[in-house]
Amino acid sequence: MVEWLGSFGKSKSNGVTRQLYSNEWRCAQQALEKRMKKIGLDVYFDDVGNLFGRLTGSQEDSTTILTGSHIDTVIDGGKYDGAYGVIAGMIAMQYLFEYYGVPKKNIEVVSLCEEEGSRFPMTYWGSGNITGVRTMEDVRNLVDLQDTSFIKAMHESGFGQGEYRQPKRDDIDCFVELHIEQGEVLEREEKSIGIVSHIVGQRRYEITVIGESNHAGTTPMAWRKDALYVASGLIQLLIQKARETNSDLVATVGQINLEPNIANVIPGKATFTIDIRHSEDDVIDRFSMGIFKEFQSITDSHNTELRIKNWMNEKPVKMCEKLIEISESILNKDQTPYKKMASGAGHDSQVFGSFCPTSLLFVPSHKGISHSPHEFTSTEDLEKGIRLLIKVLYELAY
């Protein structure tokens, strides 16, 4: 099923490009719709393109146990990211119905329309609409790199025009997401399952150092206001302090831009990004405040100007302790090696985690590679994840 779903948007390098509201995305959702119907689920879309397969519970007015993940990918991404959670939910529900019949509570598997933000500057569009933190107003003026508007792309895919039910939900009892780790902790520590306790908070900044452009040959070293030289010192300090601060804190500089970016001109402006992550918001606060105080001191000493722009501030999200206990009990009984861990990557579970009780479960990723055609998880590990999901859903719904 992984290979089958990966065929929708398959790239020349054997990766997958399946962006929101593209033809490849639409074909994948339609194929999943047929597959869900084939295994006996009641299937429907909502008005933003989330796809649901439902086992209706025997209890009147019962709430819904929701499982699944996202269908979209980054450009030339892997076959497992998101897709595995959708496939796992379908297999688990088929198994439960065949062996145990109708559940007491409703169970639904969701193929969320979008999580990655790889086509439009918008993430968690699928889960955000279900939980009510995203609305049509958020995408009204968004366009992709080809200048296609978000609204136009959505309409061309048949959504966003009121033909399907509204996405906001108020009947969800809990959300369980099974996902590949996208890191190498589980593989290195020889654990079969990761139980996520927290999804880390993310703070992103744009740092600009403004100096003075001048001739590379005629300006003495002592008189220069070299923005790149100063920025490189800030970056080195950042990484050094992150290593010293906390073993779970990570800081990354992923992008640098120079002006005028000419070989024989001293850079007058250097801009770089900072991504800081940790499971505790106050740790991020203290680190950020401390490092920026030192940044200011350094730029002042070089007669340069410092500008700091905070453009993302995602809070850490704690997963549900009760759901964690259910998974731990199952794994201990089965003598399956597992690890409680924080997730360093963002997932739809962080959106659901502020809305309803949520559990995020990981299976190993080979060498930690993800967002790549080389993304891989063994069939054995995929199966172990699905076996756990089956038992968790049985506890919750039966």
Disulfide bonds with the S-S distance in Angstrom:
none
